Amino acid sequence: MISIEVEIDPALKGPNKSAVVSIIKQVLESEGFQDGSISFILGSDELLSNLKKEYFNKDQWTDVIAFRLNDYDEEEVEGEIYISLPRAKENAKKFEESVNKELGRLIIHGGLHLLGYEDESENEKAAMTQKENNYLNQVNWDQLYG
């Protein structure tokens, strides 16, 4: 069984928690994972910026950060995914997408990072974006914000 917790900064208008859980479960199960524990933390730009500085030594805004807490060769996945809700809303405007769809993409993107997908090179980025688009066509991202 995959256990998923969702924490939302009370100062921010967060999405429907059950929709977040549904999206990430579908991605993990489609990728062959049946067991694990994932924590989602949906917070501020400042939270993610501080994590980016602390763990990646980069002073910049970011929309999603994923930390795998166990080895990639294990059958279960354990990790944390942090998403900046303000950044998701800014991205939606920038890319002329709905906030629901952009947040869905970030949830999927974070999940793929937990499973070992990378986006450092152009080829990796293209492959990851294609996988994200495939999952966006399969999941109910339109339910994130009622």
Backbone as JSON Lines, residues from 0, in Angstrom:
{"i":0,"aa":"M","n":[0.83,-1.18,0.0],"ca":[0.0,0.0,0.0],"c":[0.89,1.25,0.0]}
{"i":1,"aa":"I","n":[0.42,2.26,-0.7],"ca":[1.14,3.53,-0.73],"c":[0.43,4.5,0.2]}
{"i":2,"aa":"S","n":[1.17,4.98,1.2],"ca":[0.65,5.95,2.15],"c":[1.07,7.35,1.69]}
{"i":3,"aa":"I","n":[0.09,8.25,1.6],"ca":[0.38,9.6,1.12],"c":[-0.22,10.61,2.09]}
{"i":4,"aa":"E","n":[0.64,11.5,2.57],"ca":[0.19,12.6,3.43],"c":[0.33,13.9,2.66]}
{"i":5,"aa":"V","n":[-0.62,14.8,2.86],"ca":[-0.58,16.1,2.2],"c":[-0.7,17.18,3.26]}
{"i":6,"aa":"E","n":[0.31,18.03,3.33],"ca":[0.29,19.18,4.25],"c":[0.24,20.45,3.41]}
{"i":7,"aa":"I","n":[-0.64,21.36,3.8],"ca":[-0.79,22.62,3.07],"c":[-0.58,23.77,4.03]}
{"i":8,"aa":"D","n":[0.26,24.71,3.64],"ca":[0.48,25.92,4.43],"c":[-0.88,26.58,4.67]}
{"i":9,"aa":"P","n":[-1.28,26.76,5.94],"ca":[-2.6,27.32,6.23],"c":[-2.78,28.75,5.73]}
{"i":10,"aa":"A","n":[-1.69,29.44,5.44],"ca":[-1.79,30.81,4.93],"c":[-2.13,30.84,3.43]}
{"i":11,"aa":"L","n":[-2.1,29.68,2.78],"ca":[-2.33,29.61,1.34],"c":[-3.61,28.83,1.04]}
{"i":12,"aa":"K","n":[-4.26,29.19,-0.06],"ca":[-5.45,28.44,-0.48],"c":[-4.96,27.19,-1.2]}
{"i":13,"aa":"G","n":[-5.12,26.08,-0.53],"ca":[-4.6,24.83,-1.08],"c":[-5.63,24.06,-1.88]}
{"i":14,"aa":"P","n":[-5.17,23.06,-2.61],"ca":[-6.06,22.23,-3.42],"c":[-6.74,21.16,-2.57]}
{"i":15,"aa":"N","n":[-7.61,20.42,-3.22],"ca":[-8.29,19.28,-2.64],"c":[-7.25,18.18,-2.38]}
{"i":16,"aa":"K","n":[-7.06,17.83,-1.12],"ca":[-6.03,16.84,-0.76],"c":[-6.27,15.49,-1.42]}
{"i":17,"aa":"S","n":[-7.52,15.06,-1.5],"ca":[-7.79,13.74,-2.08],"c":[-7.44,13.72,-3.58]}
{"i":18,"aa":"A","n":[-7.55,14.86,-4.26],"ca":[-7.16,14.92,-5.67],"c":[-5.64,14.8,-5.82]}
{"i":19,"aa":"V","n":[-4.89,15.42,-4.9],"ca":[-3.43,15.3,-4.91],"c":[-3.05,13.83,-4.72]}
{"i":20,"aa":"V","n":[-3.66,13.18,-3.74],"ca":[-3.38,11.77,-3.45],"c":[-3.7,10.9,-4.66]}
{"i":21,"aa":"S","n":[-4.83,11.14,-5.29],"ca":[-5.25,10.35,-6.44],"c":[-4.25,10.45,-7.59]}
{"i":22,"aa":"I","n":[-3.78,11.65,-7.87],"ca":[-2.84,11.85,-8.97],"c":[-1.53,11.11,-8.71]}
{"i":23,"aa":"I","n":[-0.95,11.31,-7.54],"ca":[0.36,10.69,-7.29],"c":[0.25,9.17,-7.2]}
{"i":24,"aa":"K","n":[-0.84,8.68,-6.63],"ca":[-1.03,7.21,-6.58],"c":[-1.08,6.62,-7.98]}
{"i":25,"aa":"Q","n":[-1.81,7.28,-8.86],"ca":[-1.93,6.77,-10.22],"c":[-0.57,6.73,-10.92]}
{"i":26,"aa":"V","n":[0.23,7.76,-10.73],"ca":[1.56,7.8,-11.35],"c":[2.45,6.69,-10.77]}
{"i":27,"aa":"L","n":[2.5,6.6,-9.45],"ca":[3.37,5.6,-8.81],"c":[2.97,4.18,-9.21]}
{"i":28,"aa":"E","n":[1.67,3.9,-9.18],"ca":[1.21,2.56,-9.53],"c":[1.47,2.25,-11.0]}
{"i":29,"aa":"S","n":[1.29,3.24,-11.88],"ca":[1.57,3.04,-13.3],"c":[3.05,2.77,-13.55]}
{"i":30,"aa":"E","n":[3.9,3.3,-12.68],"ca":[5.35,3.08,-12.79],"c":[5.8,1.81,-12.07]}
{"i":31,"aa":"G","n":[4.83,1.04,-11.54],"ca":[5.15,-0.25,-10.95],"c":[5.37,-0.25,-9.45]}
{"i":32,"aa":"F","n":[5.03,0.83,-8.76],"ca":[5.2,0.9,-7.31],"c":[3.87,0.68,-6.61]}
{"i":33,"aa":"Q","n":[3.84,-0.3,-5.72],"ca":[2.63,-0.62,-4.96],"c":[2.76,-0.27,-3.49]}
{"i":34,"aa":"D","n":[3.99,-0.06,-3.04],"ca":[4.24,0.21,-1.62],"c":[5.1,1.46,-1.47]}
{"i":35,"aa":"G","n":[4.84,2.17,-0.38],"ca":[5.68,3.32,-0.1],"c":[5.0,4.33,0.79]}
{"i":36,"aa":"S","n":[5.7,5.4,1.02],"ca":[5.22,6.49,1.87],"c":[5.72,7.81,1.29]}
{"i":37,"aa":"I","n":[4.77,8.67,0.93],"ca":[5.1,9.96,0.32],"c":[4.47,11.06,1.16]}
{"i":38,"aa":"S","n":[5.23,12.11,1.4],"ca":[4.7,13.32,2.04],"c":[4.75,14.45,1.03]}
{"i":39,"aa":"F","n":[3.61,15.1,0.84],"ca":[3.52,16.3,0.02],"c":[3.46,17.49,0.95]}
{"i":40,"aa":"I","n":[4.27,18.49,0.69],"ca":[4.23,19.73,1.45],"c":[4.0,20.84,0.43]}
{"i":41,"aa":"L","n":[2.82,21.45,0.49],"ca":[2.46,22.51,-0.43],"c":[2.6,23.82,0.32]}
{"i":42,"aa":"G","n":[3.57,24.62,-0.1],"ca":[3.9,25.8,0.69],"c":[4.23,27.02,-0.14]}
{"i":43,"aa":"S","n":[5.04,27.87,0.45],"ca":[5.36,29.19,-0.1],"c":[6.62,29.16,-0.97]}
{"i":44,"aa":"D","n":[6.79,30.25,-1.72],"ca":[8.03,30.44,-2.48],"c":[9.23,30.43,-1.55]}
{"i":45,"aa":"E","n":[9.07,31.06,-0.39],"ca":[10.18,31.17,0.57],"c":[10.62,29.8,1.06]}
{"i":46,"aa":"L","n":[9.66,28.93,1.35],"ca":[9.98,27.57,1.8],"c":[10.85,26.86,0.76]}
{"i":47,"aa":"L","n":[10.41,26.88,-0.49],"ca":[11.16,26.17,-1.53],"c":[12.49,26.84,-1.83]}
{"i":48,"aa":"S","n":[12.52,28.16,-1.79],"ca":[13.77,28.88,-2.0],"c":[14.79,28.52,-0.93]}
{"i":49,"aa":"N","n":[14.34,28.44,0.31],"ca":[15.24,28.05,1.41],"c":[15.75,26.62,1.24]}
{"i":50,"aa":"L","n":[14.88,25.71,0.82],"ca":[15.3,24.33,0.57],"c":[16.32,24.26,-0.57]}
{"i":51,"aa":"K","n":[16.07,25.06,-1.61],"ca":[16.98,25.08,-2.76],"c":[18.36,25.56,-2.33]}
{"i":52,"aa":"K","n":[18.4,26.58,-1.48],"ca":[19.68,27.09,-0.97],"c":[20.37,26.04,-0.11]}
{"i":53,"aa":"E","n":[19.61,25.46,0.82],"ca":[20.19,24.53,1.79],"c":[20.7,23.24,1.15]}
{"i":54,"aa":"Y","n":[19.92,22.66,0.24],"ca":[20.26,21.33,-0.27],"c":[20.92,21.33,-1.65]}
{"i":55,"aa":"F","n":[20.76,22.43,-2.4],"ca":[21.31,22.47,-3.75],"c":[22.29,23.63,-3.95]}
{"i":56,"aa":"N","n":[22.46,24.43,-2.9],"ca":[23.37,25.58,-2.94],"c":[23.06,26.53,-4.1]}
{"i":57,"aa":"K","n":[21.75,26.71,-4.35],"ca":[21.31,27.63,-5.41],"c":[20.33,28.61,-4.81]}
{"i":58,"aa":"D","n":[20.56,29.89,-5.08],"ca":[19.7,30.95,-4.56],"c":[18.73,31.36,-5.67]}
{"i":59,"aa":"Q","n":[17.62,30.6,-5.77],"ca":[16.66,30.88,-6.84],"c":[15.29,30.33,-6.47]}
{"i":60,"aa":"W","n":[14.26,30.88,-7.14],"ca":[12.92,30.36,-6.97],"c":[12.84,29.01,-7.67]}
{"i":61,"aa":"T","n":[11.98,28.16,-7.17],"ca":[11.72,26.89,-7.83],"c":[10.29,26.48,-7.53]}
{"i":62,"aa":"D","n":[9.74,25.65,-8.38],"ca":[8.34,25.26,-8.2],"c":[8.16,23.92,-7.5]}
{"i":63,"aa":"V","n":[9.11,23.01,-7.67],"ca":[8.97,21.68,-7.05],"c":[10.36,21.13,-6.7]}
{"i":64,"aa":"I","n":[10.43,20.49,-5.55],"ca":[11.64,19.8,-5.1],"c":[11.2,18.44,-4.56]}
{"i":65,"aa":"A","n":[11.92,17.39,-4.95],"ca":[11.61,16.05,-4.46],"c":[12.85,15.44,-3.81]}
{"i":66,"aa":"F","n":[12.63,14.81,-2.67],"ca":[13.71,14.13,-1.95],"c":[13.33,12.66,-1.81]}
{"i":67,"aa":"R","n":[14.15,11.79,-2.37],"ca":[13.96,10.35,-2.18],"c":[14.65,10.0,-0.87]}
{"i":68,"aa":"L","n":[13.93,9.35,0.03],"ca":[14.45,9.05,1.36],"c":[14.98,7.63,1.5]}
{"i":69,"aa":"N","n":[14.8,6.81,0.48],"ca":[15.37,5.47,0.49],"c":[16.07,5.23,-0.85]}
{"i":70,"aa":"D","n":[16.73,4.09,-0.98],"ca":[17.49,3.79,-2.19],"c":[16.57,3.54,-3.38]}
{"i":71,"aa":"Y","n":[17.03,3.93,-4.56],"ca":[16.24,3.78,-5.77],"c":[16.01,2.32,-6.15]}
{"i":72,"aa":"D","n":[16.85,1.42,-5.68],"ca":[16.68,0.01,-6.05],"c":[15.71,-0.73,-5.14]}
{"i":73,"aa":"E","n":[15.15,-0.05,-4.16],"ca":[14.17,-0.69,-3.27],"c":[12.82,-0.78,-3.96]}
{"i":74,"aa":"E","n":[12.03,-1.78,-3.57],"ca":[10.73,-2.0,-4.19],"c":[9.69,-0.98,-3.77]}
{"i":75,"aa":"E","n":[9.9,-0.35,-2.63],"ca":[8.96,0.69,-2.22],"c":[9.63,2.05,-2.35]}
{"i":76,"aa":"V","n":[8.81,3.07,-2.48],"ca":[9.32,4.42,-2.63],"c":[8.96,5.23,-1.38]}
{"i":77,"aa":"E","n":[9.96,5.9,-0.84],"ca":[9.73,6.78,0.3],"c":[10.34,8.13,-0.04]}
{"i":78,"aa":"G","n":[9.55,9.18,0.16],"ca":[10.09,10.49,-0.17],"c":[9.18,11.63,0.22]}
{"i":79,"aa":"E","n":[9.7,12.82,-0.07],"ca":[8.98,14.06,0.2],"c":[8.97,14.88,-1.08]}
{"i":80,"aa":"I","n":[7.83,15.5,-1.35],"ca":[7.7,16.39,-2.5],"c":[7.2,17.73,-1.98]}
{"i":81,"aa":"Y","n":[7.95,18.77,-2.3],"ca":[7.6,20.14,-1.9],"c":[7.18,20.9,-3.16]}
{"i":82,"aa":"I","n":[6.04,21.57,-3.08],"ca":[5.56,22.36,-4.21],"c":[5.22,23.76,-3.71]}
{"i":83,"aa":"S","n":[5.66,24.76,-4.47],"ca":[5.32,26.15,-4.17],"c":[3.99,26.48,-4.85]}
{"i":84,"aa":"L","n":[2.95,26.71,-4.05],"ca":[1.65,27.06,-4.62],"c":[1.69,28.41,-5.34]}
{"i":85,"aa":"P","n":[2.35,29.44,-4.78],"ca":[2.44,30.7,-5.54],"c":[3.17,30.54,-6.88]}
{"i":86,"aa":"R","n":[4.22,29.71,-6.9],"ca":[4.97,29.49,-8.14],"c":[4.1,28.74,-9.14]}
{"i":87,"aa":"A","n":[3.29,27.79,-8.68],"ca":[2.38,27.06,-9.57],"c":[1.41,28.04,-10.24]}
{"i":88,"aa":"K","n":[0.91,28.99,-9.46],"ca":[-0.03,29.98,-10.01],"c":[0.67,30.9,-11.01]}
{"i":89,"aa":"E","n":[1.9,31.3,-10.71],"ca":[2.68,32.13,-11.64],"c":[2.97,31.36,-12.93]}
{"i":90,"aa":"N","n":[3.36,30.09,-12.8],"ca":[3.63,29.27,-13.98],"c":[2.38,29.14,-14.85]}
{"i":91,"aa":"A","n":[1.23,28.96,-14.21],"ca":[-0.02,28.82,-14.96],"c":[-0.26,30.06,-15.83]}
{"i":92,"aa":"K","n":[-0.05,31.23,-15.26],"ca":[-0.2,32.47,-16.04],"c":[0.82,32.52,-17.17]}
{"i":93,"aa":"K","n":[2.07,32.23,-16.83],"ca":[3.16,32.31,-17.81],"c":[2.93,31.37,-18.99]}
{"i":94,"aa":"F","n":[2.47,30.15,-18.71],"ca":[2.29,29.15,-19.76],"c":[0.86,29.1,-20.29]}
{"i":95,"aa":"E","n":[0.02,30.04,-19.82],"ca":[-1.38,30.13,-20.23],"c":[-2.11,28.8,-20.06]}
{"i":96,"aa":"E","n":[-1.95,28.25,-18.87],"ca":[-2.63,27.01,-18.48],"c":[-3.48,27.29,-17.25]}
{"i":97,"aa":"S","n":[-4.38,26.4,-16.94],"ca":[-5.15,26.54,-15.7],"c":[-4.24,26.21,-14.52]}
{"i":98,"aa":"V","n":[-4.57,26.76,-13.36],"ca":[-3.81,26.43,-12.15],"c":[-3.92,24.93,-11.87]}
{"i":99,"aa":"N","n":[-5.11,24.37,-12.08],"ca":[-5.29,22.93,-11.87],"c":[-4.3,22.11,-12.7]}
{"i":100,"aa":"K","n":[-4.19,22.43,-13.98],"ca":[-3.32,21.65,-14.86],"c":[-1.85,21.84,-14.48]}
{"i":101,"aa":"E","n":[-1.46,23.07,-14.17],"ca":[-0.07,23.32,-13.79],"c":[0.28,22.61,-12.48]}
{"i":102,"aa":"L","n":[-0.62,22.66,-11.51],"ca":[-0.37,21.95,-10.26],"c":[-0.32,20.45,-10.5]}
{"i":103,"aa":"G","n":[-1.2,19.94,-11.35],"ca":[-1.14,18.52,-11.72],"c":[0.2,18.15,-12.31]}
{"i":104,"aa":"R","n":[0.73,19.02,-13.18],"ca":[2.04,18.77,-13.78],"c":[3.13,18.72,-12.71]}
{"i":105,"aa":"L","n":[3.07,19.64,-11.75],"ca":[4.1,19.67,-10.71],"c":[4.03,18.44,-9.81]}
{"i":106,"aa":"I","n":[2.82,17.98,-9.52],"ca":[2.66,16.76,-8.72],"c":[3.29,15.58,-9.46]}
{"i":107,"aa":"I","n":[2.97,15.46,-10.74],"ca":[3.53,14.39,-11.56],"c":[5.05,14.52,-11.66]}
{"i":108,"aa":"H","n":[5.52,15.73,-11.91],"ca":[6.96,15.98,-12.04],"c":[7.71,15.57,-10.77]}
{"i":109,"aa":"G","n":[7.19,15.97,-9.62],"ca":[7.81,15.59,-8.35],"c":[7.82,14.08,-8.15]}
{"i":110,"aa":"G","n":[6.71,13.44,-8.51],"ca":[6.64,11.98,-8.4],"c":[7.65,11.29,-9.29]}
{"i":111,"aa":"L","n":[7.81,11.77,-10.51],"ca":[8.79,11.17,-11.42],"c":[10.21,11.35,-10.89]}
{"i":112,"aa":"H","n":[10.5,12.51,-10.3],"ca":[11.83,12.69,-9.69],"c":[12.05,11.67,-8.57]}
{"i":113,"aa":"L","n":[11.03,11.41,-7.76],"ca":[11.18,10.41,-6.69],"c":[11.51,9.03,-7.24]}
{"i":114,"aa":"L","n":[11.06,8.77,-8.45],"ca":[11.29,7.46,-9.06],"c":[12.6,7.39,-9.82]}
{"i":115,"aa":"G","n":[13.35,8.5,-9.82],"ca":[14.67,8.48,-10.43],"c":[14.77,9.19,-11.76]}
{"i":116,"aa":"Y","n":[13.69,9.73,-12.27],"ca":[13.76,10.48,-13.52],"c":[14.48,11.8,-13.29]}
{"i":117,"aa":"E","n":[15.3,12.19,-14.25],"ca":[16.08,13.42,-14.16],"c":[15.71,14.35,-15.3]}
{"i":118,"aa":"D","n":[16.04,15.63,-15.13],"ca":[15.79,16.61,-16.19],"c":[16.95,17.58,-16.34]}
{"i":119,"aa":"E","n":[18.15,17.07,-16.13],"ca":[19.35,17.91,-16.23],"c":[19.75,18.18,-17.68]}
{"i":120,"aa":"S","n":[19.7,17.17,-18.52],"ca":[20.06,17.36,-19.93],"c":[18.8,17.63,-20.75]}
{"i":121,"aa":"E","n":[18.99,18.11,-21.97],"ca":[17.84,18.37,-22.85],"c":[17.08,17.08,-23.16]}
{"i":122,"aa":"N","n":[17.81,15.98,-23.38],"ca":[17.16,14.7,-23.67],"c":[16.34,14.2,-22.48]}
{"i":123,"aa":"E","n":[16.92,14.32,-21.28],"ca":[16.2,13.9,-20.08],"c":[14.96,14.76,-19.88]}
{"i":124,"aa":"K","n":[15.12,16.05,-20.09],"ca":[14.0,16.98,-19.91],"c":[12.87,16.66,-20.9]}
{"i":125,"aa":"A","n":[13.23,16.41,-22.15],"ca":[12.22,16.08,-23.16],"c":[11.48,14.78,-22.82]}
{"i":126,"aa":"A","n":[12.23,13.78,-22.38],"ca":[11.61,12.5,-22.01],"c":[10.69,12.66,-20.8]}
{"i":127,"aa":"M","n":[11.12,13.46,-19.84],"ca":[10.31,13.68,-18.64],"c":[9.05,14.47,-18.98]}
{"i":128,"aa":"T","n":[9.18,15.49,-19.82],"ca":[8.02,16.29,-20.23],"c":[7.01,15.42,-20.98]}
{"i":129,"aa":"Q","n":[7.5,14.53,-21.83],"ca":[6.6,13.63,-22.56],"c":[5.84,12.72,-21.58]}
{"i":130,"aa":"K","n":[6.55,12.21,-20.59],"ca":[5.91,11.35,-19.59],"c":[4.89,12.15,-18.79]}
{"i":131,"aa":"E","n":[5.23,13.38,-18.41],"ca":[4.28,14.25,-17.7],"c":[3.03,14.46,-18.53]}
{"i":132,"aa":"N","n":[3.21,14.76,-19.82],"ca":[2.05,14.99,-20.69],"c":[1.18,13.75,-20.8]}
{"i":133,"aa":"N","n":[1.81,12.58,-20.88],"ca":[1.03,11.33,-20.93],"c":[0.19,11.17,-19.66]}
{"i":134,"aa":"Y","n":[0.8,11.43,-18.51],"ca":[0.06,11.3,-17.25],"c":[-1.01,12.38,-17.11]}
{"i":135,"aa":"L","n":[-0.74,13.59,-17.6],"ca":[-1.75,14.66,-17.54],"c":[-3.01,14.26,-18.32]}
{"i":136,"aa":"N","n":[-2.84,13.45,-19.35],"ca":[-3.99,12.97,-20.13],"c":[-4.73,11.84,-19.43]}
{"i":137,"aa":"Q","n":[-4.15,11.27,-18.37],"ca":[-4.76,10.13,-17.68],"c":[-5.37,10.47,-16.33]}
{"i":138,"aa":"V","n":[-4.87,11.5,-15.67],"ca":[-5.29,11.79,-14.29],"c":[-6.34,12.91,-14.26]}
{"i":139,"aa":"N","n":[-7.03,13.02,-13.12],"ca":[-8.07,14.04,-12.95],"c":[-7.51,15.29,-12.3]}
{"i":140,"aa":"W","n":[-6.66,16.02,-13.02],"ca":[-6.08,17.24,-12.48],"c":[-7.11,18.35,-12.33]}
{"i":141,"aa":"D","n":[-8.22,18.26,-13.07],"ca":[-9.23,19.32,-13.02],"c":[-9.98,19.36,-11.69]}
{"i":142,"aa":"Q","n":[-9.76,18.37,-10.84],"ca":[-10.42,18.32,-9.53],"c":[-9.58,18.93,-8.41]}
{"i":143,"aa":"L","n":[-8.38,19.41,-8.72],"ca":[-7.49,19.92,-7.67],"c":[-8.09,21.11,-6.93]}
{"i":144,"aa":"Y","n":[-8.57,22.08,-7.67],"ca":[-9.26,23.22,-7.07],"c":[-10.7,23.15,-7.53]}
{"i":145,"aa":"G","n":[-11.55,22.56,-6.69],"ca":[-12.97,22.35,-6.89],"c":[-13.55,22.98,-8.07]}
